[in-house]
């Protein structure tokens, strides 16, 4: 029962610190300027140190040598460095065209005076000499070039993206990566699908066995099934079993705003896979680019069709013994272009169904590998109570159970945690903070009591497992039902009783309060959609006969136009009339049931107001006390009416 609708919240985009992000170019310019200042300061410091030694004229040098005050002279080109007897130093320069001895002799220094002085002549050649002389000219050029490079780096990064649009964005899983490797042991259930795919693994490992007998392995394998049934996981398992590179990307990653990019990425992807052969290309959600061509969808932009055409060409372009397998996954196999599914392309289809009870138990066992369980945990019961759950739903169930246990500071996951997590995965968390008024609580109690009572009385409806008026998710209350056995086919009688059960809450509100609330809105949608599907898809209408007017996806079967239903207005009016008849008959059936068992309805609602939740034993005690026979149950499983 829908009691409240979530309100939208406006969000404002902010930077990492709550404000706008500064452009990278400003930080790069600042860094370059700081580096430049530091280098100038270092150069100035070196220059200042070199100027700290006093410079004396050549005549003073000659006088100091004559007086015997000089201990050592270092000659480096025309530069003289004198070390005096008191360990102080002075510098000077000699004449360019003459030697040191000749220059000093011109100033009256005798050879006897020079013999008392140690003269060290340094070699001016070598790498250091050239660096010292060239560095003052080269350093500014280097600094300017570095500064220009920093500025152009940002511009180059953005402009070069235009040249990488055509490159494939596929994620590559290396076969030697043990952490990300998935095998068939990690995939529970889907036995038939794994058997089909095991031939692909065998071909990748040993293609000679097939080629010698003249067999050709399918070039493409398409996995279809409901969301969460393990299509991507199975594709990874094939790559893991065959120990080959795995190229994974989504169909939407082919298409960008520029025309021709998708086709270019397809070429690049197949080229990469051929170089790494044997390899597997996996395209997830291929219906993003593989829809039927020529429908006019897309506003005249044919980028998607160009991408699809390129995929078709690349798959046909394989050599007969090319060791590249193309795998794809979709949950909308009915919208794919026929050219994709013809022999020679995706000519092998693997259908993944929702897991049955045994498969669900295996999946739960895999997902419970690293979870500490209490002694009361029985995964068989959890598997029995989760019909219609996909592998992803079961993973979420086990994870939510562990979260509930950790939230209560317990070290082990108990059976009660897993039972609660079933309802949480199906409908969302309990909204304990949602406080209802006394009137709302009474309306909700009678609403859910109406659902439960109609389900318990009608012969083809499933027995009730739990009734609650505690808000959960968007529902103000809920009723859980238990099928007598797990089934894949449903009959017309079962559908009619299900529609009556869905209208039980609506009828109860009208009977008891003489008014209707917004609570039954979801019930009416579910019942109306089911009634229309009975008429247009399953041929369960006596007046219209065994004719399907719509496909499984609810789309028109005839014509490609958006407004073309594929049938006349007269037929449309008959469909509406037949749907209305089914709904009215179900309404009358629910009203008759609740009127006949009014005392039971009051008893269930009164008890719900007191305790808010009725589990199966207490609920059955109430209806047995009023003479309603229980339906024999074998396998407990869950169905919900809000």
C-alpha positions in Angstrom: 0.0 0.0 0.0 1.5 3.3 -1.1 1.2 5.8 1.7 3.7 8.4 0.8 5.6 9.5 -2.3 9.2 10.7 -2.1 9.8 14.3 -2.9 12.6 15.3 -5.2 15.6 17.1 -3.8 17.6 19.7 -5.6 21.3 19.3 -5.6 24.1 21.8 -6.3 27.4 20.7 -7.8 30.4 22.0 -5.8 34.1 21.6 -5.9 36.1 19.4 -3.6 36.1 22.0 -0.8 32.6 23.2 -1.4 33.6 25.9 -3.9 34.4 26.1 -7.6 37.5 24.2 -8.7 40.5 26.4 -9.8 41.8 25.7 -13.3 44.9 23.6 -13.5 46.7 26.1 -15.6 46.9 28.6 -12.7 48.5 26.0 -10.5 51.0 25.1 -13.2 51.9 28.8 -13.8 52.4 29.3 -10.1 54.7 26.3 -9.9 56.8 27.4 -12.8 57.2 30.9 -11.4 58.2 29.5 -8.0 60.8 27.3 -9.7 62.2 30.2 -11.6 62.5 32.4 -8.5 64.4 29.6 -6.7 66.8 29.1 -9.5 67.5 32.9 -9.7 68.1 33.0 -6.0 70.5 30.0 -6.2 72.4 31.6 -9.1 72.6 34.9 -7.1 73.9 33.1 -4.1 76.6 31.4 -6.1 77.5 34.6 -7.7 77.8 36.4 -4.4 80.0 33.7 -2.9 82.3 34.0 -5.9 82.6 37.8 -5.4 83.5 37.5 -1.7 87.2 36.9 -2.6 88.9 40.3 -3.0 90.4 41.2 -6.4 93.9 42.9 -6.5 95.9 44.3 -9.4 98.8 42.4 -11.0 101.3 44.8 -9.5 100.1 44.0 -6.0 100.5 40.3 -6.8 104.1 40.9 -7.9 104.8 42.8 -4.7 103.3 40.1 -2.5 105.5 37.5 -4.2 108.6 39.6 -3.8 107.8 40.1 -0.1 107.3 36.3 0.3 103.7 36.5 1.4 102.4 34.2 -1.2 102.2 30.4 -0.5 100.4 29.1 -3.7 99.1 30.4 -7.0 96.4 28.6 -9.0 96.3 29.4 -12.7 93.0 28.8 -14.5 93.2 30.4 -18.0 93.9 34.1 -17.3 92.5 33.9 -13.8 94.9 33.8 -10.8 93.9 32.7 -7.3 96.6 33.5 -4.7 96.7 31.7 -1.3 98.7 33.9 1.2 100.8 32.7 4.1 97.9 33.7 6.5 95.5 31.3 4.5 93.6 34.2 3.0 92.9 34.4 -0.7 92.9 37.1 -3.4 92.3 36.9 -7.1 93.8 38.7 -10.1 94.3 38.3 -13.9 97.4 37.9 -15.9 98.1 39.2 -19.3 96.4 37.3 -22.1 99.2 36.8 -24.6 102.0 36.0 -22.1 102.7 33.3 -19.6 102.6 33.8 -15.8 106.4 33.8 -15.4 106.9 36.3 -18.2 104.2 38.6 -16.9 105.6 38.5 -13.3 109.1 39.1 -14.7 107.9 42.2 -16.3 106.9 43.4 -12.8 110.3 42.7 -11.4 109.7 39.2 -9.9 112.8 37.1 -10.0 113.0 33.4 -10.6 114.3 33.0 -7.1 111.1 34.5 -5.7 108.9 32.3 -7.9 110.7 29.2 -6.7 109.4 29.8 -3.2 105.8 29.8 -4.5 103.8 26.7 -5.4 102.2 27.2 -8.8 99.2 25.0 -9.9 98.0 25.3 -13.4 94.4 23.9 -14.0 93.3 22.4 -17.3 90.6 24.5 -18.9 89.3 21.8 -21.3 86.6 19.2 -20.5 82.9 19.1 -19.8 83.0 21.2 -16.7 84.7 24.0 -18.5 82.1 24.1 -21.2 79.2 23.9 -18.7 80.6 26.8 -16.7 80.9 28.9 -19.8 77.7 27.9 -21.5 75.4 27.7 -18.5 74.8 31.4 -18.1 73.4 31.5 -21.6 71.7 28.1 -21.6 69.9 28.4 -18.3 67.5 31.1 -19.4 66.6 29.2 -22.5 65.9 26.1 -20.5 63.7 28.0 -18.0 61.7 29.6 -20.9 61.3 26.3 -22.6 60.1 24.7 -19.3 57.6 27.5 -18.7 56.2 27.2 -22.3 55.9 23.4 -21.9 54.0 23.8 -18.6 51.5 26.2 -20.3 51.0 24.1 -23.4 50.6 20.8 -21.4 47.0 21.6 -20.4 46.1 22.7 -23.9 47.7 19.6 -25.4 45.8 17.3 -23.0 42.5 18.7 -24.1 43.2 18.9 -27.8 44.7 15.4 -28.0 41.4 13.9 -26.8 40.0 14.6 -30.2 42.6 12.2 -31.6 41.7 9.4 -29.1 37.9 9.3 -29.7 38.3 6.5 -32.2 40.3 4.3 -29.9 38.5 1.4 -28.1 37.7 1.9 -24.4 37.5 -1.8 -23.7 38.7 -3.0 -20.3 41.1 -5.9 -20.7 41.3 -8.7 -18.1 44.6 -10.6 -18.3 44.3 -14.4 -18.1 47.2 -14.4 -15.5 45.4 -12.1 -13.1 44.5 -14.6 -10.4 42.6 -12.0 -8.3 40.0 -11.2 -11.1 39.8 -14.6 -12.6 36.4 -16.3 -12.7 35.7 -19.9 -13.6 32.6 -22.1 -13.9 33.1 -23.1 -10.2 32.2 -19.5 -9.3 28.9 -19.7 -11.2 26.1 -21.7 -9.6 23.1 -23.0 -11.6 22.6 -22.4 -15.3 23.8 -25.9 -16.1 22.6 -25.9 -19.7 24.2 -22.5 -20.3 27.5 -23.7 -18.9 27.4 -26.8 -21.1 26.8 -24.7 -24.2 29.7 -22.4 -23.3 32.0 -25.2 -22.4 32.3 -25.9 -26.1 33.6 -22.4 -26.6 36.2 -23.0 -24.0 37.2 -26.3 -25.6 37.6 -24.6 -29.0 39.8 -21.8 -27.6 41.9 -24.4 -25.9 42.0 -27.0 -28.6 40.7 -25.7 -32.0 42.4 -28.5 -34.0 39.9 -31.1 -32.8 37.1 -29.1 -34.4 38.9 -28.0 -37.5 40.1 -31.6 -38.3 36.5 -32.9 -38.5 35.3 -29.9 -40.5 33.4 -28.2 -37.7 33.4 -24.4 -37.3 32.8 -23.0 -33.9 30.2 -20.2 -33.7 31.8 -16.7 -34.2 29.3 -15.1 -31.8 27.4 -16.2 -28.7 24.6 -14.0 -27.3 23.5 -14.4 -23.8 19.9 -13.4 -23.1 18.0 -13.4 -19.8 16.5 -11.3 -17.1 18.7 -8.7 -15.3 20.9 -10.2 -12.6 20.9 -13.8 -14.0 24.7 -13.8 -14.4 25.3 -13.0 -18.1 28.5 -11.0 -17.5 29.7 -13.5 -14.9 29.3 -16.4 -17.3 31.2 -14.5 -20.0 34.1 -13.9 -17.6 34.0 -17.5 -16.6 34.5 -18.6 -20.2 37.5 -16.4 -20.5 38.8 -17.7 -17.1 38.3 -21.3 -18.1 40.1 -20.8 -21.4 42.8 -18.6 -20.0 42.6 -16.1 -22.8 42.4 -12.2 -22.7 39.0 -10.8 -22.0 37.9 -7.5 -23.7 34.9 -6.1 -21.9 32.9 -3.0 -22.7 29.3 -1.8 -22.8 27.4 -1.2 -26.0 26.8 2.5 -25.0 30.6 3.1 -24.9 30.7 2.8 -28.7 28.6 5.8 -29.3 29.7 9.4 -28.8 28.6 12.8 -30.0 30.8 12.6 -33.1 29.6 10.7 -36.1 31.8 7.8 -37.0 33.4 7.4 -33.6 31.5 4.2 -32.8 32.6 2.5 -36.1 36.2 3.5 -35.4 36.1 2.1 -31.9 34.7 -1.2 -33.3 37.6 -1.5 -35.8 40.1 -0.7 -33.1 38.5 -3.2 -30.7 38.6 -6.1 -33.2 42.1 -5.2 -34.2 43.3 -5.4 -30.6 41.5 -8.8 -30.1 43.0 -10.3 -33.3 46.5 -9.3 -32.1 45.8 -11.0 -28.8 44.1 -14.1 -30.3 42.9 -16.4 -28.9 40.7 -13.9 -27.1 37.1 -13.1 -26.2 35.3 -9.9 -26.9 32.4 -9.3 -24.6 29.8 -6.5 -25.4 27.5 -5.9 -22.5 24.0 -4.4 -23.2 24.4 -4.8 -26.9 20.9 -3.6 -27.5 22.3 0.0 -27.0 23.7 -0.3 -30.6 22.1 -3.5 -31.9 18.5 -2.4 -32.2 16.5 -3.0 -35.4 17.6 -0.6 -38.1 15.3 1.7 -40.1 12.9 2.5 -37.2 13.6 6.2 -37.4 14.5 6.3 -33.7 17.2 8.7 -32.8 16.1 11.9 -34.5 17.9 11.3 -37.8 21.3 10.6 -36.1 22.6 7.4 -37.7 25.6 7.0 -35.5 24.1 3.9 -33.8 23.4 2.3 -37.1 26.9 3.0 -38.4 28.3 1.3 -35.3 26.0 -1.7 -35.8 27.0 -2.0 -39.4 30.7 -2.0 -38.5 30.1 -4.8 -35.9 28.4 -6.8 -38.6 31.2 -6.2 -41.1 33.9 -7.1 -38.5 32.2 -10.4 -37.5 31.8 -11.4 -41.2 35.5 -10.4 -41.8 36.9 -13.2 -39.5 38.8 -16.0 -41.1 37.3 -19.4 -40.7 39.9 -20.4 -38.1 40.1 -17.0 -36.4 40.5 -17.7 -32.7 38.4 -14.7 -31.5 35.0 -15.3 -30.0 32.5 -12.4 -29.7 30.1 -12.7 -26.8 27.3 -10.3 -26.1 24.6 -9.9 -23.4 21.2 -8.3 -23.3 17.9 -8.6 -21.5 16.1 -7.3 -24.6 16.7 -9.9 -27.2 13.4 -9.1 -28.9 14.7 -5.7 -30.1 17.9 -6.9 -31.8 18.4 -6.5 -35.5 17.9 -9.8 -37.4 21.3 -9.3 -39.1 23.0 -9.8 -35.8 21.3 -13.1 -35.1 21.7 -14.8 -38.5 24.1 -17.7 -38.9 27.7 -16.6 -39.2 27.4 -13.9 -36.6 25.6 -14.4 -33.3 24.4 -17.8 -34.3 24.4 -19.4 -30.9 21.9 -18.1 -28.3 22.2 -19.0 -24.6 19.2 -18.3 -22.5 19.7 -17.7 -18.8 16.6 -18.3 -16.7 15.9 -17.2 -13.2 17.4 -19.9 -10.9 15.1 -22.6 -9.4 15.2 -23.7 -5.8 18.2 -26.0 -6.1 20.1 -23.4 -8.1 19.3 -20.7 -5.6 20.7 -22.9 -2.8 23.9 -23.3 -4.7 24.1 -19.6 -5.4 23.5 -18.8 -1.7 26.3 -21.3 -0.8 28.8 -19.5 -3.0 27.9 -16.1 -1.6 28.1 -17.4 2.0 31.7 -18.6 1.6 33.3 -15.8 3.7 30.5 -15.2 6.1 30.4 -16.7 9.6 27.0 -18.3 10.2 25.2 -19.2 13.4 24.1 -22.8 14.0 20.5 -22.1 13.1 21.2 -21.0 9.5 19.5 -23.2 6.9 20.1 -22.0 3.3 17.6 -24.5 2.0 14.8 -22.6 3.7 16.1 -19.3 2.4 16.2 -20.8 -1.1 12.6 -22.0 -0.8 11.4 -18.5 0.3 13.0 -16.6 -2.6 11.3 -17.7 -5.9 11.9 -15.2 -8.7 15.1 -14.0 -7.1 18.0 -13.6 -9.6 21.6 -14.3 -8.7 22.2 -10.6 -8.1 19.2 -10.5 -5.7 20.6 -13.4 -3.8 24.0 -11.7 -3.5 22.2 -8.6 -2.1 20.2 -10.8 0.3 23.3 -12.4 1.8 25.1 -9.0 2.0 22.1 -7.4 3.7 21.9 -10.2 6.2 25.6 -9.7 7.1 25.0 -5.9 7.4 22.0 -6.5 9.8 24.2 -8.7 12.0 27.1 -6.3 12.0 24.7 -3.4 12.8 23.7 -5.2 16.0 27.3 -5.9 16.9 27.1 -9.7 16.4 29.9 -11.8 15.1 27.8 -14.3 13.2 24.9 -14.1 10.8 21.7 -15.8 12.1 18.8 -17.2 10.2 16.6 -14.3 11.4 19.0 -11.9 9.7 18.5 -13.7 6.4 14.7 -13.9 6.7 14.6 -10.1 7.4 16.9 -9.4 4.5 14.4 -11.1 2.1 11.8 -8.5 2.7 14.4 -5.7 2.7 15.7 -6.7 -0.8 12.2 -7.0 -2.2 10.7 -3.8 -0.8 13.4 -1.8 1.0 14.1 -1.1 4.7 11.5 -0.6 7.3 10.5 3.0 7.9 10.1 2.9 11.6 10.2 6.7 11.8 7.1 6.8 9.6 4.4 7.5 12.2 0.8 7.1 11.1 -2.2 8.7 12.6 -4.8 6.5 14.3 -7.1 6.8 11.3 -4.3 5.9 8.8 -3.3 2.9 10.9 -6.9 1.7 10.8 -7.2 2.2 7.1 -3.9 0.4 6.4 -4.9 -2.5 8.7 -8.2 -3.1 6.9 -6.5 -2.7 3.5 -3.9 -5.4 4.2 -6.6 -7.6 5.9 -8.6 -7.4 2.7 -5.7 -8.6 0.7 -5.0 -11.5 3.1 -8.5 -12.7 3.5 -9.3 -12.8 -0.2 -6.1 -14.7 -0.8 -7.0 -17.2 1.9 -10.6 -17.8 0.7 -10.2 -18.0 -3.1 -9.1 -21.5 -4.2 -6.5 -20.6 -6.8 -4.7 -17.8 -4.8 -1.6 -18.5 -2.9 -1.8 -19.0 0.9 -0.7 -16.0 3.1 2.6 -16.1 4.9 2.8 -12.8 6.7 0.7 -9.6 7.0 2.2 -6.3 8.2 1.2 -2.6 8.5 4.8 -1.5 9.1 5.9 0.8 6.3 8.7 -0.6 4.2 10.1 1.2 1.2 7.2 3.0 -0.5 4.6 0.6 0.8 2.6 1.5 3.9 2.0 -2.2 4.5 2.4 -5.5 2.8 1.1 -9.0 2.5 3.4 -12.0 1.7 1.9 -15.1 0.1 3.2 -18.7 -0.1 2.7 -20.7 -3.4 1.9 -24.3 -2.8 4.7 -25.2 -5.1 7.3 -23.4 -7.3 5.9 -23.1 -10.8 6.8 -21.5 -14.1 3.4 -21.6 -15.7 0.3 -19.9 -14.4 -3.3 -20.5 -15.4 -6.1 -18.2 -16.2 -7.9 -19.1 -13.0 -4.8 -18.2 -11.0 -4.5 -14.9 -12.7 -8.2 -14.0 -12.0 -7.8 -14.9 -8.3 -4.6 -12.8 -8.2 -6.4 -9.8 -9.6 -9.2 -10.2 -7.1 -6.6 -10.5 -4.3 -4.9 -7.3 -5.5 -8.3 -5.5 -5.3 -9.0 -6.8 -1.8 -7.5 -3.8 -0.2 -9.5 -1.4 -2.4 -12.7 -3.2 -1.7 -12.0 -3.3 2.1 -11.5 0.5 2.2 -14.7 1.2 0.3 -16.7 -1.3 2.4 -15.5 -0.2 5.9 -15.0 3.5 5.4 -17.2 4.4 2.5 -14.3 6.2 0.8 -11.1 5.4 -1.2 -7.6 6.7 -0.4 -4.5 6.8 -2.6 -3.2 3.6 -0.9 -4.4 1.1 -3.5 -2.8 3.0 -6.4 0.0 0.4 -6.9 -2.5 -2.4 -6.5 -4.7 -1.0 -9.3 -1.7 -0.6 -11.6 -0.6 -4.2 -11.0 -4.1 -5.6 -11.5 -4.8 -3.5 -14.6 -1.5 -4.5 -16.2 -2.1 -8.2 -15.5 -5.7 -8.0 -16.9 -4.5 -6.3 -20.1 -1.7 -8.8 -20.5 -4.2 -11.6 -20.2 -6.2 -10.1 -23.1 -3.4 -8.8 -25.4 -0.5 -11.3 -24.8 -1.8 -14.6 -23.6 -5.1 -15.0 -25.4 -7.2 -15.5 -22.2 -10.2 -13.5 -23.4 -13.3 -15.4 -24.5 -14.5 -12.5 -26.7 -11.3 -11.7 -28.5 -10.0 -15.3 -28.8 -6.5 -16.6 -29.0 -4.8 -13.6 -30.6 -1.7 -11.8 -29.3 -1.9 -8.1 -29.9 1.3 -7.2 -28.2 4.7 -8.8 -27.7 6.3 -9.8 -24.4 7.8 -6.4 -23.9 4.3 -4.8 -24.2 5.2 -3.2 -27.5 3.0 -3.4 -30.7 3.9 -6.4 -32.7 3.0 -4.8 -36.1 4.4 -1.7 -37.6 7.4 0.3 -36.5 5.7 3.7 -35.8 5.3 4.9 -32.3 1.6 5.5 -32.6 0.7 2.4 -34.7 -0.9 -0.2 -32.4 -1.1 -2.8 -35.1 -4.8 -3.1 -34.7 -7.9 -1.0 -35.4 -9.7 1.3 -33.1 -12.6 -1.1 -32.9 -10.3 -3.8 -31.6 -8.8 -1.4 -29.2 -12.2 -0.6 -27.8 -12.9 -4.3 -27.4 -9.6 -4.8 -25.6 -10.5 -2.0 -23.2 -14.0 -3.4 -22.7 -12.6 -6.9 -21.9 -10.0 -5.5 -19.5 -12.7 -3.6 -17.8 -14.9 -6.7 -17.6 -12.1 -8.7 -15.9 -11.5 -5.9 -13.4 -15.1 -5.6 -12.6 -15.6 -9.3 -12.2 -12.6 -9.4 -9.8 -13.9 -6.5 -7.9 -17.3 -8.3 -7.5 -15.5 -11.5 -6.4 -13.5 -9.6 -3.8 -16.5 -7.8 -2.5 -18.5 -11.0 -2.2 -15.6 -12.7 -0.3 -15.2 -9.8 2.2 -18.9 -9.4 2.7 -19.3 -13.1 3.5 -16.4 -13.2 5.9 -16.8 -9.7 7.4 -16.2 -11.0 11.0 -12.8 -12.5 9.9 -11.9 -9.2 8.2 -12.6 -7.3 11.4 -10.7 -9.8 13.5 -7.5 -9.6 11.3 -7.6 -5.8 11.1 -8.1 -5.5 14.9 -5.2 -7.7 15.6 -3.0 -5.9 13.1 -3.8 -2.6 14.8 -2.6 -4.1 18.1 0.6 -5.9 17.0 1.3 -4.4 13.5 2.6 -7.7 12.1 1.0 -11.1 11.9 3.3 -14.1 11.2 1.9 -17.2 9.6 1.0 -19.2 12.7 -0.9 -16.4 14.4 -2.7 -15.5 11.2 -3.8 -19.0 10.5 -5.1 -19.4 14.0 -7.4 -16.4 13.4 -8.8 -17.7 10.1 -9.2 -21.2 11.4 -11.2 -20.0 14.4 -13.7 -18.6 11.9 -14.0 -21.7 9.9 -11.7 -21.0 6.9 -9.8 -24.1 5.8 -6.1 -23.8 5.4 -4.4 -24.7 2.1 -1.8 -27.5 2.3 1.7 -26.1 1.9 4.8 -27.9 0.8 7.4 -25.3 -0.3 7.3 -21.9 1.3 8.0 -19.0 -1.0 7.2 -15.3 -1.1 4.8 -13.2 -3.1 3.8 -9.7 -2.1 0.8 -7.4 -2.4 1.2 -3.8 -1.1 
